[in-house]
Amino acid sequence: THTHTHTHTYTHLRMASRTQLYTLYIFNRDGTCLYIRKFISDSKAVDEKELEIEKKNMFGLLFTLKTFVNQITPRTLKDQEKEPIRYFQTEQYQLHYLETVSGLRFAISTSPDSSLSMQGFLSKIYRLYVDYVIRNPSYNIGTKIDLPGFNKGVDQYVKALAS
Amino acid sequence: RKARAGSAASRELISRVSERNSRFEHAMSLAKMQRLGDNTFSQMEKVNSELLAMTYGALVTTLIKDFQDVKTVNQELEKMGYNIGIRIIDEFLAKTGISQCRNLKETAHSIAKIGFKMFLGINAEVTWGSNTYQFSIEFKGNPLVEFVELPEKLKDLDYSIILCGVIRGALNMVQMVVSCELKRSELKGDPVSEIQVTLKQIMQEKVKGDDD
């Protein structure tokens, strides 16, 4: 079976601001998880079933959260509200979110001490998606991303941030 | 006259969109859009326009040779445009940082002032007819038609129809179902080229169910 996590993992990768990246997700409008990338090395092997559940749960969470925020937002502010969710924080992690007008959802979980805005990070991942994924003629829109060019781009960007 | 939409909800959405249009609201002013178009264009990687024109010309010629029928060639070019459109939308959104358009007027201007400028380097204008769910994009100096002359036997060829497909594909990815027609063409003797865009339907948000 084909795993979606990249073979290279980073043990305790810390960025310049001491923020630790956990997992990067990319979903499309339908809920298909196009990309999942874990930045923390896991000693145990990747369990396919668990991963599928994680993907489903994450999308469900983001979708429900967005719906909820839209419902409680006062009517007068609704038109001006461009991004219902930017990030949320728990004791264990922060979850940063970027949704494009085209329905793509980028999310990254980080350590709770993230002081820098991860919106810039997610925007950069979006740019990498544009450069390496959709420009690739062999890639079909809406399918899982398994492109070495994209992985390399993400790698290089993350490495550059850590230095 | 109302647009033929798939569902009552969609009809509702379209009439709301049209209603907003008539109030001529703009979250982003026209001048700002033009500036954004110019700025983004200056940052884009450029390709030689002659190379583009020649390549496209070779493509169209090959299609004509393969299919022989002008109508089929038009359809194929439009389909190709559609496949470009579904990809180009993300490049457009990522590079301009533009957020959701609030009404069809903003959509029209985004395409003409920003999209056409960014990707083709030309300045396009938006015109409206009597329908608020239909607009036209008028432009001159399309780089694709440089050096091109249509022979008599190909007078029904919509040479630039690929652009119609691009617009249709791009809007499809932002929940709008439109039809695009190449109404006028500089190649056919018109003073400007014109693409007419008609909003047919606004798609509702659908999510994969748990048991899919």
Interface residues (C-beta under 8 A of the other chain):
Chain A: R29 D30 G31 T32 K56 F63 D79 K82 T100 V101 S102 G103 L104 S123 Y126 R127 Y129 V130 I134 R135 I141
Chain B: I86 R87 I89 D90 E91 L93 A94 K95 G97 I98 S99 Q100 R102 M173 V174 Q175 E205 K206 V207 K208 D210
